[in-house]
Amino acid sequence: MIMAYVLVEGAAGKNVKNVRDQIRNTKGVVSAELVTGPYDIIVQIQGKDMGELTKVVTDKILSTKGVGKTITLVVIS
């Protein structure tokens, strides 16, 4: 299994708690938590390979209403 963390910036004017709750219900998401700092939500995802992680980020998280932008950090050890 491959794991990654996704930093999510909420779109302006959107309720980030609702965005987090939508993301939590996404297949491949292990956890999603509100955080302080330049990003609003940190999401832990996992999949069998990079292709699966890519689909979770591009097809699921980025298409969630209220998500502005993301940065993905793949775990290497």
mmCIF file of the N, C-alpha and C atoms, coordinates in Angstrom:
data_MODEL
# 
_entry.id   MODEL 
# 
loop_
_atom_site.group_PDB 
_atom_site.id 
_atom_site.type_symbol 
_atom_site.label_atom_id 
_atom_site.label_alt_id 
_atom_site.label_comp_id 
_atom_site.label_asym_id 
_atom_site.label_entity_id 
_atom_site.label_seq_id 
_atom_site.pdbx_PDB_ins_code 
_atom_site.Cartn_x 
_atom_site.Cartn_y 
_atom_site.Cartn_z 
_atom_site.occupancy 
_atom_site.B_iso_or_equiv 
_atom_site.pdbx_formal_charge 
_atom_site.auth_seq_id 
_atom_site.auth_comp_id 
_atom_site.auth_asym_id 
_atom_site.auth_atom_id 
_atom_site.pdbx_PDB_model_num 
ATOM 1   N N  . MET A 1 1  ? 0.830   -1.184 0.000   1.00 0.00 ? 1  MET A N  1 
ATOM 2   C CA . MET A 1 1  ? 0.000   0.000  0.000   1.00 0.00 ? 1  MET A CA 1 
ATOM 3   C C  . MET A 1 1  ? 0.877   1.251  0.000   1.00 0.00 ? 1  MET A C  1 
ATOM 4   N N  . ILE A 1 2  ? 0.388   2.264  -0.677  1.00 0.00 ? 2  ILE A N  1 
ATOM 5   C CA . ILE A 1 2  ? 1.056   3.559  -0.707  1.00 0.00 ? 2  ILE A CA 1 
ATOM 6   C C  . ILE A 1 2  ? 0.177   4.543  0.050   1.00 0.00 ? 2  ILE A C  1 
ATOM 7   N N  . MET A 1 3  ? 0.818   5.428  0.819   1.00 0.00 ? 3  MET A N  1 
ATOM 8   C CA . MET A 1 3  ? 0.077   6.412  1.591   1.00 0.00 ? 3  MET A CA 1 
ATOM 9   C C  . MET A 1 3  ? 0.528   7.805  1.193   1.00 0.00 ? 3  MET A C  1 
ATOM 10  N N  . ALA A 1 4  ? -0.388  8.768  1.315   1.00 0.00 ? 4  ALA A N  1 
ATOM 11  C CA . ALA A 1 4  ? -0.065  10.163 1.052   1.00 0.00 ? 4  ALA A CA 1 
ATOM 12  C C  . ALA A 1 4  ? -0.905  11.052 1.947   1.00 0.00 ? 4  ALA A C  1 
ATOM 13  N N  . TYR A 1 5  ? -0.433  12.270 2.125   1.00 0.00 ? 5  TYR A N  1 
ATOM 14  C CA . TYR A 1 5  ? -1.198  13.304 2.813   1.00 0.00 ? 5  TYR A CA 1 
ATOM 15  C C  . TYR A 1 5  ? -1.551  14.353 1.774   1.00 0.00 ? 5  TYR A C  1 
ATOM 16  N N  . VAL A 1 6  ? -2.777  14.834 1.839   1.00 0.00 ? 6  VAL A N  1 
ATOM 17  C CA . VAL A 1 6  ? -3.238  15.858 0.906   1.00 0.00 ? 6  VAL A CA 1 
ATOM 18  C C  . VAL A 1 6  ? -3.619  17.084 1.720   1.00 0.00 ? 6  VAL A C  1 
ATOM 19  N N  . LEU A 1 7  ? -2.966  18.204 1.426   1.00 0.00 ? 7  LEU A N  1 
ATOM 20  C CA . LEU A 1 7  ? -3.292  19.468 2.065   1.00 0.00 ? 7  LEU A CA 1 
ATOM 21  C C  . LEU A 1 7  ? -4.352  20.140 1.208   1.00 0.00 ? 7  LEU A C  1 
ATOM 22  N N  . VAL A 1 8  ? -5.466  20.504 1.822   1.00 0.00 ? 8  VAL A N  1 
ATOM 23  C CA . VAL A 1 8  ? -6.604  21.048 1.076   1.00 0.00 ? 8  VAL A CA 1 
ATOM 24  C C  . VAL A 1 8  ? -6.875  22.478 1.521   1.00 0.00 ? 8  VAL A C  1 
ATOM 25  N N  . GLU A 1 9  ? -6.960  23.359 0.548   1.00 0.00 ? 9  GLU A N  1 
ATOM 26  C CA . GLU A 1 9  ? -7.377  24.737 0.794   1.00 0.00 ? 9  GLU A CA 1 
ATOM 27  C C  . GLU A 1 9  ? -8.830  24.856 0.358   1.00 0.00 ? 9  GLU A C  1 
ATOM 28  N N  . GLY A 1 10 ? -9.673  25.288 1.272   1.00 0.00 ? 10 GLY A N  1 
ATOM 29  C CA . GLY A 1 10 ? -11.080 25.445 0.938   1.00 0.00 ? 10 GLY A CA 1 
ATOM 30  C C  . GLY A 1 10 ? -11.307 26.645 0.025   1.00 0.00 ? 10 GLY A C  1 
ATOM 31  N N  . ALA A 1 11 ? -12.318 26.555 -0.814  1.00 0.00 ? 11 ALA A N  1 
ATOM 32  C CA . ALA A 1 11 ? -12.687 27.675 -1.668  1.00 0.00 ? 11 ALA A CA 1 
ATOM 33  C C  . ALA A 1 11 ? -13.265 28.791 -0.809  1.00 0.00 ? 11 ALA A C  1 
ATOM 34  N N  . ALA A 1 12 ? -13.053 30.011 -1.215  1.00 0.00 ? 12 ALA A N  1 
ATOM 35  C CA . ALA A 1 12 ? -13.534 31.168 -0.458  1.00 0.00 ? 12 ALA A CA 1 
ATOM 36  C C  . ALA A 1 12 ? -15.042 31.087 -0.254  1.00 0.00 ? 12 ALA A C  1 
ATOM 37  N N  . GLY A 1 13 ? -15.454 31.358 0.969   1.00 0.00 ? 13 GLY A N  1 
ATOM 38  C CA . GLY A 1 13 ? -16.873 31.395 1.283   1.00 0.00 ? 13 GLY A CA 1 
ATOM 39  C C  . GLY A 1 13 ? -17.527 30.044 1.535   1.00 0.00 ? 13 GLY A C  1 
ATOM 40  N N  . LYS A 1 14 ? -16.759 28.965 1.499   1.00 0.00 ? 14 LYS A N  1 
ATOM 41  C CA . LYS A 1 14 ? -17.317 27.635 1.730   1.00 0.00 ? 14 LYS A CA 1 
ATOM 42  C C  . LYS A 1 14 ? -17.077 27.202 3.171   1.00 0.00 ? 14 LYS A C  1 
ATOM 43  N N  . ASN A 1 15 ? -17.982 26.428 3.716   1.00 0.00 ? 15 ASN A N  1 
ATOM 44  C CA . ASN A 1 15 ? -17.865 25.908 5.075   1.00 0.00 ? 15 ASN A CA 1 
ATOM 45  C C  . ASN A 1 15 ? -16.911 24.712 5.049   1.00 0.00 ? 15 ASN A C  1 
ATOM 46  N N  . VAL A 1 16 ? -15.710 24.886 5.608   1.00 0.00 ? 16 VAL A N  1 
ATOM 47  C CA . VAL A 1 16 ? -14.701 23.831 5.520   1.00 0.00 ? 16 VAL A CA 1 
ATOM 48  C C  . VAL A 1 16 ? -15.085 22.581 6.307   1.00 0.00 ? 16 VAL A C  1 
ATOM 49  N N  . LYS A 1 17 ? -15.923 22.715 7.313   1.00 0.00 ? 17 LYS A N  1 
ATOM 50  C CA . LYS A 1 17 ? -16.378 21.527 8.043   1.00 0.00 ? 17 LYS A CA 1 
ATOM 51  C C  . LYS A 1 17 ? -17.210 20.640 7.117   1.00 0.00 ? 17 LYS A C  1 
ATOM 52  N N  . ASN A 1 18 ? -18.054 21.243 6.308   1.00 0.00 ? 18 ASN A N  1 
ATOM 53  C CA . ASN A 1 18 ? -18.848 20.470 5.344   1.00 0.00 ? 18 ASN A CA 1 
ATOM 54  C C  . ASN A 1 18 ? -17.962 19.828 4.290   1.00 0.00 ? 18 ASN A C  1 
ATOM 55  N N  . VAL A 1 19 ? -16.951 20.563 3.838   1.00 0.00 ? 19 VAL A N  1 
ATOM 56  C CA . VAL A 1 19 ? -16.013 20.025 2.846   1.00 0.00 ? 19 VAL A CA 1 
ATOM 57  C C  . VAL A 1 19 ? -15.280 18.828 3.442   1.00 0.00 ? 19 VAL A C  1 
ATOM 58  N N  . ARG A 1 20 ? -14.800 18.981 4.681   1.00 0.00 ? 20 ARG A N  1 
ATOM 59  C CA . ARG A 1 20 ? -14.112 17.880 5.364   1.00 0.00 ? 20 ARG A CA 1 
ATOM 60  C C  . ARG A 1 20 ? -15.011 16.649 5.478   1.00 0.00 ? 20 ARG A C  1 
ATOM 61  N N  . ASP A 1 21 ? -16.270 16.862 5.840   1.00 0.00 ? 21 ASP A N  1 
ATOM 62  C CA . ASP A 1 21 ? -17.193 15.744 5.999   1.00 0.00 ? 21 ASP A CA 1 
ATOM 63  C C  . ASP A 1 21 ? -17.427 15.014 4.672   1.00 0.00 ? 21 ASP A C  1 
ATOM 64  N N  . GLN A 1 22 ? -17.510 15.762 3.584   1.00 0.00 ? 22 GLN A N  1 
ATOM 65  C CA . GLN A 1 22 ? -17.665 15.135 2.266   1.00 0.00 ? 22 GLN A CA 1 
ATOM 66  C C  . GLN A 1 22 ? -16.433 14.308 1.919   1.00 0.00 ? 22 GLN A C  1 
ATOM 67  N N  . ILE A 1 23 ? -15.263 14.863 2.181   1.00 0.00 ? 23 ILE A N  1 
ATOM 68  C CA . ILE A 1 23 ? -14.017 14.164 1.878   1.00 0.00 ? 23 ILE A CA 1 
ATOM 69  C C  . ILE A 1 23 ? -13.892 12.899 2.720   1.00 0.00 ? 23 ILE A C  1 
ATOM 70  N N  . ARG A 1 24 ? -14.290 12.958 3.980   1.00 0.00 ? 24 ARG A N  1 
ATOM 71  C CA . ARG A 1 24 ? -14.202 11.785 4.865   1.00 0.00 ? 24 ARG A CA 1 
ATOM 72  C C  . ARG A 1 24 ? -14.969 10.587 4.321   1.00 0.00 ? 24 ARG A C  1 
ATOM 73  N N  . ASN A 1 25 ? -16.015 10.836 3.569   1.00 0.00 ? 25 ASN A N  1 
ATOM 74  C CA . ASN A 1 25 ? -16.843 9.757  3.034   1.00 0.00 ? 25 ASN A CA 1 
ATOM 75  C C  . ASN A 1 25 ? -16.361 9.243  1.682   1.00 0.00 ? 25 ASN A C  1 
ATOM 76  N N  . THR A 1 26 ? -15.145 9.579  1.303   1.00 0.00 ? 26 THR A N  1 
ATOM 77  C CA . THR A 1 26 ? -14.577 9.193  0.016   1.00 0.00 ? 26 THR A CA 1 
ATOM 78  C C  . THR A 1 26 ? -13.772 7.909  0.155   1.00 0.00 ? 26 THR A C  1 
ATOM 79  N N  . LYS A 1 27 ? -13.986 6.979  -0.763  1.00 0.00 ? 27 LYS A N  1 
ATOM 80  C CA . LYS A 1 27 ? -13.212 5.740  -0.768  1.00 0.00 ? 27 LYS A CA 1 
ATOM 81  C C  . LYS A 1 27 ? -11.732 6.064  -0.964  1.00 0.00 ? 27 LYS A C  1 
ATOM 82  N N  . GLY A 1 28 ? -10.890 5.460  -0.137  1.00 0.00 ? 28 GLY A N  1 
ATOM 83  C CA . GLY A 1 28 ? -9.451  5.700  -0.191  1.00 0.00 ? 28 GLY A CA 1 
ATOM 84  C C  . GLY A 1 28 ? -8.976  6.694  0.849   1.00 0.00 ? 28 GLY A C  1 
ATOM 85  N N  . VAL A 1 29 ? -9.910  7.412  1.477   1.00 0.00 ? 29 VAL A N  1 
ATOM 86  C CA . VAL A 1 29 ? -9.560  8.384  2.511   1.00 0.00 ? 29 VAL A CA 1 
ATOM 87  C C  . VAL A 1 29 ? -9.523  7.667  3.861   1.00 0.00 ? 29 VAL A C  1 
ATOM 88  N N  . VAL A 1 30 ? -8.390  7.790  4.545   1.00 0.00 ? 30 VAL A N  1 
ATOM 89  C CA . VAL A 1 30 ? -8.217  7.196  5.872   1.00 0.00 ? 30 VAL A CA 1 
ATOM 90  C C  . VAL A 1 30 ? -8.717  8.162  6.933   1.00 0.00 ? 30 VAL A C  1 
ATOM 91  N N  . SER A 1 31 ? -8.358  9.441  6.794   1.00 0.00 ? 31 SER A N  1 
ATOM 92  C CA . SER A 1 31 ? -8.813  10.453 7.740   1.00 0.00 ? 31 SER A CA 1 
ATOM 93  C C  . SER A 1 31 ? -8.787  11.817 7.069   1.00 0.00 ? 31 SER A C  1 
ATOM 94  N N  . ALA A 1 32 ? -9.575  12.738 7.618   1.00 0.00 ? 32 ALA A N  1 
ATOM 95  C CA . ALA A 1 32 ? -9.596  14.127 7.155   1.00 0.00 ? 32 ALA A CA 1 
ATOM 96  C C  . ALA A 1 32 ? -9.846  14.991 8.377   1.00 0.00 ? 32 ALA A C  1 
ATOM 97  N N  . GLU A 1 33 ? -8.928  15.921 8.644   1.00 0.00 ? 33 GLU A N  1 
ATOM 98  C CA . GLU A 1 33 ? -9.003  16.737 9.854   1.00 0.00 ? 33 GLU A CA 1 
ATOM 99  C C  . GLU A 1 33 ? -8.811  18.210 9.511   1.00 0.00 ? 33 GLU A C  1 
ATOM 100 N N  . LEU A 1 34 ? -9.504  19.074 10.240  1.00 0.00 ? 34 LEU A N  1 
ATOM 101 C CA . LEU A 1 34 ? -9.309  20.512 10.119  1.00 0.00 ? 34 LEU A CA 1 
ATOM 102 C C  . LEU A 1 34 ? -7.994  20.876 10.798  1.00 0.00 ? 34 LEU A C  1 
ATOM 103 N N  . VAL A 1 35 ? -7.234  21.785 10.188  1.00 0.00 ? 35 VAL A N  1 
ATOM 104 C CA . VAL A 1 35 ? -5.949  22.202 10.743  1.00 0.00 ? 35 VAL A CA 1 
ATOM 105 C C  . VAL A 1 35 ? -5.810  23.718 10.642  1.00 0.00 ? 35 VAL A C  1 
ATOM 106 N N  . THR A 1 36 ? -4.847  24.248 11.394  1.00 0.00 ? 36 THR A N  1 
ATOM 107 C CA . THR A 1 36 ? -4.536  25.667 11.304  1.00 0.00 ? 36 THR A CA 1 
ATOM 108 C C  . THR A 1 36 ? -3.398  25.857 10.300  1.00 0.00 ? 36 THR A C  1 
ATOM 109 N N  . GLY A 1 37 ? -3.218  27.078 9.859   1.00 0.00 ? 37 GLY A N  1 
ATOM 110 C CA . GLY A 1 37 ? -2.141  27.375 8.920   1.00 0.00 ? 37 GLY A CA 1 
ATOM 111 C C  . GLY A 1 37 ? -2.686  27.736 7.555   1.00 0.00 ? 37 GLY A C  1 
ATOM 112 N N  . PRO A 1 38 ? -1.852  27.677 6.539   1.00 0.00 ? 38 PRO A N  1 
ATOM 113 C CA . PRO A 1 38 ? -2.281  28.109 5.209   1.00 0.00 ? 38 PRO A CA 1 
ATOM 114 C C  . PRO A 1 38 ? -3.281  27.159 4.540   1.00 0.00 ? 38 PRO A C  1 
ATOM 115 N N  . TYR A 1 39 ? -3.382  25.944 5.026   1.00 0.00 ? 39 TYR A N  1 
ATOM 116 C CA . TYR A 1 39 ? -4.364  24.991 4.490   1.00 0.00 ? 39 TYR A CA 1 
ATOM 117 C C  . TYR A 1 39 ? -5.416  24.730 5.550   1.00 0.00 ? 39 TYR A C  1 
ATOM 118 N N  . ASP A 1 40 ? -6.580  24.306 5.117   1.00 0.00 ? 40 ASP A N  1 
ATOM 119 C CA . ASP A 1 40 ? -7.713  24.134 6.015   1.00 0.00 ? 40 ASP A CA 1 
ATOM 120 C C  . ASP A 1 40 ? -7.924  22.700 6.486   1.00 0.00 ? 40 ASP A C  1 
ATOM 121 N N  . ILE A 1 41 ? -7.560  21.743 5.630   1.00 0.00 ? 41 ILE A N  1 
ATOM 122 C CA . ILE A 1 41 ? -7.829  20.328 5.910   1.00 0.00 ? 41 ILE A CA 1 
ATOM 123 C C  . ILE A 1 41 ? -6.595  19.513 5.534   1.00 0.00 ? 41 ILE A C  1 
ATOM 124 N N  . ILE A 1 42 ? -6.252  18.538 6.370   1.00 0.00 ? 42 ILE A N  1 
ATOM 125 C CA . ILE A 1 42 ? -5.230  17.566 5.992   1.00 0.00 ? 42 ILE A CA 1 
ATOM 126 C C  . ILE A 1 42 ? -5.922  16.215 5.873   1.00 0.00 ? 42 ILE A C  1 
ATOM 127 N N  . VAL A 1 43 ? -5.665  15.558 4.749   1.00 0.00 ? 43 VAL A N  1 
ATOM 128 C CA . VAL A 1 43 ? -6.331  14.295 4.434   1.00 0.00 ? 43 VAL A CA 1 
ATOM 129 C C  . VAL A 1 43 ? -5.275  13.211 4.283   1.00 0.00 ? 43 VAL A C  1 
ATOM 130 N N  . GLN A 1 44 ? -5.478  12.084 4.940   1.00 0.00 ? 44 GLN A N  1 
ATOM 131 C CA . GLN A 1 44 ? -4.606  10.930 4.767   1.00 0.00 ? 44 GLN A CA 1 
ATOM 132 C C  . GLN A 1 44 ? -5.311  9.971  3.822   1.00 0.00 ? 44 GLN A C  1 
ATOM 133 N N  . ILE A 1 45 ? -4.617  9.587  2.744   1.00 0.00 ? 45 ILE A N  1 
ATOM 134 C CA . ILE A 1 45 ? -5.197  8.653  1.775   1.00 0.00 ? 45 ILE A CA 1 
ATOM 135 C C  . ILE A 1 45 ? -4.261  7.475  1.600   1.00 0.00 ? 45 ILE A C  1 
ATOM 136 N N  . GLN A 1 46 ? -4.814  6.373  1.109   1.00 0.00 ? 46 GLN A N  1 
ATOM 137 C CA . GLN A 1 46 ? -3.968  5.235  0.762   1.00 0.00 ? 46 GLN A CA 1 
ATOM 138 C C  . GLN A 1 46 ? -4.584  4.470  -0.395  1.00 0.00 ? 46 GLN A C  1 
ATOM 139 N N  . GLY A 1 47 ? -3.707  3.795  -1.112  1.00 0.00 ? 47 GLY A N  1 
ATOM 140 C CA . GLY A 1 47 ? -4.145  2.996  -2.243  1.00 0.00 ? 47 GLY A CA 1 
ATOM 141 C C  . GLY A 1 47 ? -3.105  1.950  -2.564  1.00 0.00 ? 47 GLY A C  1 
ATOM 142 N N  . LYS A 1 48 ? -3.446  1.077  -3.494  1.00 0.00 ? 48 LYS A N  1 
ATOM 143 C CA . LYS A 1 48 ? -2.531  -0.026 -3.825  1.00 0.00 ? 48 LYS A CA 1 
ATOM 144 C C  . LYS A 1 48 ? -1.336  0.431  -4.655  1.00 0.00 ? 48 LYS A C  1 
ATOM 145 N N  . ASP A 1 49 ? -1.483  1.556  -5.390  1.00 0.00 ? 49 ASP A N  1 
ATOM 146 C CA . ASP A 1 49 ? -0.386  2.068  -6.213  1.00 0.00 ? 49 ASP A CA 1 
ATOM 147 C C  . ASP A 1 49 ? -0.603  3.556  -6.481  1.00 0.00 ? 49 ASP A C  1 
ATOM 148 N N  . MET A 1 50 ? 0.348   4.173  -7.176  1.00 0.00 ? 50 MET A N  1 
ATOM 149 C CA . MET A 1 50 ? 0.259   5.600  -7.475  1.00 0.00 ? 50 MET A CA 1 
ATOM 150 C C  . MET A 1 50 ? -0.962  5.931  -8.317  1.00 0.00 ? 50 MET A C  1 
ATOM 151 N N  . GLY A 1 51 ? -1.345  5.043  -9.208  1.00 0.00 ? 51 GLY A N  1 
ATOM 152 C CA . GLY A 1 51 ? -2.521  5.276  -10.036 1.00 0.00 ? 51 GLY A CA 1 
ATOM 153 C C  . GLY A 1 51 ? -3.779  5.424  -9.197  1.00 0.00 ? 51 GLY A C  1 
ATOM 154 N N  . GLU A 1 52 ? -3.899  4.583  -8.187  1.00 0.00 ? 52 GLU A N  1 
ATOM 155 C CA . GLU A 1 52 ? -5.069  4.652  -7.305  1.00 0.00 ? 52 GLU A CA 1 
ATOM 156 C C  . GLU A 1 52 ? -5.053  5.932  -6.474  1.00 0.00 ? 52 GLU A C  1 
ATOM 157 N N  . LEU A 1 53 ? -3.884  6.324  -5.972  1.00 0.00 ? 53 LEU A N  1 
ATOM 158 C CA . LEU A 1 53 ? -3.781  7.585  -5.235  1.00 0.00 ? 53 LEU A CA 1 
ATOM 159 C C  . LEU A 1 53 ? -4.148  8.765  -6.120  1.00 0.00 ? 53 LEU A C  1 
ATOM 160 N N  . THR A 1 54 ? -3.674  8.740  -7.348  1.00 0.00 ? 54 THR A N  1 
ATOM 161 C CA . THR A 1 54 ? -3.970  9.809  -8.298  1.00 0.00 ? 54 THR A CA 1 
ATOM 162 C C  . THR A 1 54 ? -5.472  9.941  -8.513  1.00 0.00 ? 54 THR A C  1 
ATOM 163 N N  . LYS A 1 55 ? -6.158  8.817  -8.649  1.00 0.00 ? 55 LYS A N  1 
ATOM 164 C CA . LYS A 1 55 ? -7.613  8.858  -8.847  1.00 0.00 ? 55 LYS A CA 1 
ATOM 165 C C  . LYS A 1 55 ? -8.330  9.431  -7.631  1.00 0.00 ? 55 LYS A C  1 
ATOM 166 N N  . VAL A 1 56 ? -7.869  9.087  -6.436  1.00 0.00 ? 56 VAL A N  1 
ATOM 167 C CA . VAL A 1 56 ? -8.501  9.619  -5.231  1.00 0.00 ? 56 VAL A CA 1 
ATOM 168 C C  . VAL A 1 56 ? -8.368  11.140 -5.210  1.00 0.00 ? 56 VAL A C  1 
ATOM 169 N N  . VAL A 1 57 ? -7.180  11.639 -5.537  1.00 0.00 ? 57 VAL A N  1 
ATOM 170 C CA . VAL A 1 57 ? -6.958  13.086 -5.494  1.00 0.00 ? 57 VAL A CA 1 
ATOM 171 C C  . VAL A 1 57 ? -7.689  13.787 -6.635  1.00 0.00 ? 57 VAL A C  1 
ATOM 172 N N  . THR A 1 58 ? -7.467  13.334 -7.865  1.00 0.00 ? 58 THR A N  1 
ATOM 173 C CA . THR A 1 58 ? -8.008  14.070 -9.014  1.00 0.00 ? 58 THR A CA 1 
ATOM 174 C C  . THR A 1 58 ? -9.491  13.833 -9.245  1.00 0.00 ? 58 THR A C  1 
ATOM 175 N N  . ASP A 1 59 ? -9.943  12.614 -9.085  1.00 0.00 ? 59 ASP A N  1 
ATOM 176 C CA . ASP A 1 59 ? -11.348 12.303 -9.376  1.00 0.00 ? 59 ASP A CA 1 
ATOM 177 C C  . ASP A 1 59 ? -12.269 12.537 -8.186  1.00 0.00 ? 59 ASP A C  1 
ATOM 178 N N  . LYS A 1 60 ? -11.747 12.457 -6.981  1.00 0.00 ? 60 LYS A N  1 
ATOM 179 C CA . LYS A 1 60 ? -12.599 12.547 -5.795  1.00 0.00 ? 60 LYS A CA 1 
ATOM 180 C C  . LYS A 1 60 ? -12.402 13.855 -5.022  1.00 0.00 ? 60 LYS A C  1 
ATOM 181 N N  . ILE A 1 61 ? -11.195 14.061 -4.489  1.00 0.00 ? 61 ILE A N  1 
ATOM 182 C CA . ILE A 1 61 ? -10.977 15.218 -3.618  1.00 0.00 ? 61 ILE A CA 1 
ATOM 183 C C  . ILE A 1 61 ? -11.103 16.525 -4.393  1.00 0.00 ? 61 ILE A C  1 
ATOM 184 N N  . LEU A 1 62 ? -10.418 16.644 -5.526  1.00 0.00 ? 62 LEU A N  1 
ATOM 185 C CA . LEU A 1 62 ? -10.473 17.892 -6.290  1.00 0.00 ? 62 LEU A CA 1 
ATOM 186 C C  . LEU A 1 62 ? -11.855 18.187 -6.857  1.00 0.00 ? 62 LEU A C  1 
ATOM 187 N N  . SER A 1 63 ? -12.669 17.160 -7.020  1.00 0.00 ? 63 SER A N  1 
ATOM 188 C CA . SER A 1 63 ? -14.017 17.394 -7.540  1.00 0.00 ? 63 SER A CA 1 
ATOM 189 C C  . SER A 1 63 ? -15.041 17.659 -6.437  1.00 0.00 ? 63 SER A C  1 
ATOM 190 N N  . THR A 1 64 ? -14.602 17.621 -5.181  1.00 0.00 ? 64 THR A N  1 
ATOM 191 C CA . THR A 1 64 ? -15.489 17.905 -4.062  1.00 0.00 ? 64 THR A CA 1 
ATOM 192 C C  . THR A 1 64 ? -15.827 19.393 -4.045  1.00 0.00 ? 64 THR A C  1 
ATOM 193 N N  . LYS A 1 65 ? -17.100 19.706 -3.992  1.00 0.00 ? 65 LYS A N  1 
ATOM 194 C CA . LYS A 1 65 ? -17.534 21.103 -3.962  1.00 0.00 ? 65 LYS A CA 1 
ATOM 195 C C  . LYS A 1 65 ? -16.964 21.796 -2.728  1.00 0.00 ? 65 LYS A C  1 
ATOM 196 N N  . GLY A 1 66 ? -16.321 22.924 -2.945  1.00 0.00 ? 66 GLY A N  1 
ATOM 197 C CA . GLY A 1 66 ? -15.726 23.673 -1.848  1.00 0.00 ? 66 GLY A CA 1 
ATOM 198 C C  . GLY A 1 66 ? -14.227 23.510 -1.723  1.00 0.00 ? 66 GLY A C  1 
ATOM 199 N N  . VAL A 1 67 ? -13.626 22.632 -2.529  1.00 0.00 ? 67 VAL A N  1 
ATOM 200 C CA . VAL A 1 67 ? -12.170 22.468 -2.520  1.00 0.00 ? 67 VAL A CA 1 
ATOM 201 C C  . VAL A 1 67 ? -11.568 23.473 -3.493  1.00 0.00 ? 67 VAL A C  1 
ATOM 202 N N  . GLY A 1 68 ? -10.636 24.295 -2.988  1.00 0.00 ? 68 GLY A N  1 
ATOM 203 C CA . GLY A 1 68 ? -9.963  25.269 -3.829  1.00 0.00 ? 68 GLY A CA 1 
ATOM 204 C C  . GLY A 1 68 ? -8.777  24.662 -4.539  1.00 0.00 ? 68 GLY A C  1 
ATOM 205 N N  . LYS A 1 69 ? -7.752  24.302 -3.770  1.00 0.00 ? 69 LYS A N  1 
ATOM 206 C CA . LYS A 1 69 ? -6.570  23.657 -4.351  1.00 0.00 ? 69 LYS A CA 1 
ATOM 207 C C  . LYS A 1 69 ? -5.996  22.671 -3.356  1.00 0.00 ? 69 LYS A C  1 
ATOM 208 N N  . THR A 1 70 ? -5.105  21.819 -3.859  1.00 0.00 ? 70 THR A N  1 
ATOM 209 C CA . THR A 1 70 ? -4.506  20.797 -3.012  1.00 0.00 ? 70 THR A CA 1 
ATOM 210 C C  . THR A 1 70 ? -3.011  20.694 -3.269  1.00 0.00 ? 70 THR A C  1 
ATOM 211 N N  . ILE A 1 71 ? -2.320  20.148 -2.301  1.00 0.00 ? 71 ILE A N  1 
ATOM 212 C CA . ILE A 1 71 ? -0.924  19.731 -2.448  1.00 0.00 ? 71 ILE A CA 1 
ATOM 213 C C  . ILE A 1 71 ? -0.861  18.306 -1.912  1.00 0.00 ? 71 ILE A C  1 
ATOM 214 N N  . THR A 1 72 ? -0.269  17.402 -2.679  1.00 0.00 ? 72 THR A N  1 
ATOM 215 C CA . THR A 1 72 ? -0.178  16.004 -2.274  1.00 0.00 ? 72 THR A CA 1 
ATOM 216 C C  . THR A 1 72 ? 1.253   15.674 -1.879  1.00 0.00 ? 72 THR A C  1 
ATOM 217 N N  . LEU A 1 73 ? 1.392   15.047 -0.704  1.00 0.00 ? 73 LEU A N  1 
ATOM 218 C CA . LEU A 1 73 ? 2.685   14.654 -0.180  1.00 0.00 ? 73 LEU A CA 1 
ATOM 219 C C  . LEU A 1 73 ? 2.689   13.130 -0.050  1.00 0.00 ? 73 LEU A C  1 
ATOM 220 N N  . VAL A 1 74 ? 3.441   12.449 -0.911  1.00 0.00 ? 74 VAL A N  1 
ATOM 221 C CA . VAL A 1 74 ? 3.489   10.992 -0.886  1.00 0.00 ? 74 VAL A CA 1 
ATOM 222 C C  . VAL A 1 74 ? 4.501   10.546 0.165   1.00 0.00 ? 74 VAL A C  1 
ATOM 223 N N  . VAL A 1 75 ? 4.098   9.602  0.993   1.00 0.00 ? 75 VAL A N  1 
ATOM 224 C CA . VAL A 1 75 ? 4.963   9.066  2.041   1.00 0.00 ? 75 VAL A CA 1 
ATOM 225 C C  . VAL A 1 75 ? 5.983   8.135  1.385   1.00 0.00 ? 75 VAL A C  1 
ATOM 226 N N  . ILE A 1 76 ? 7.273   8.323  1.722   1.00 0.00 ? 76 ILE A N  1 
ATOM 227 C CA . ILE A 1 76 ? 8.312   7.498  1.084   1.00 0.00 ? 76 ILE A CA 1 
ATOM 228 C C  . ILE A 1 76 ? 8.941   6.503  2.041   1.00 0.00 ? 76 ILE A C  1 
ATOM 229 N N  . SER A 1 77 ? 8.622   6.552  3.317   1.00 0.00 ? 77 SER A N  1 
ATOM 230 C CA . SER A 1 77 ? 9.151   5.547  4.239   1.00 0.00 ? 77 SER A CA 1 
ATOM 231 C C  . SER A 1 77 ? 8.200   5.313  5.372   1.00 0.00 ? 77 SER A C  1 
# 
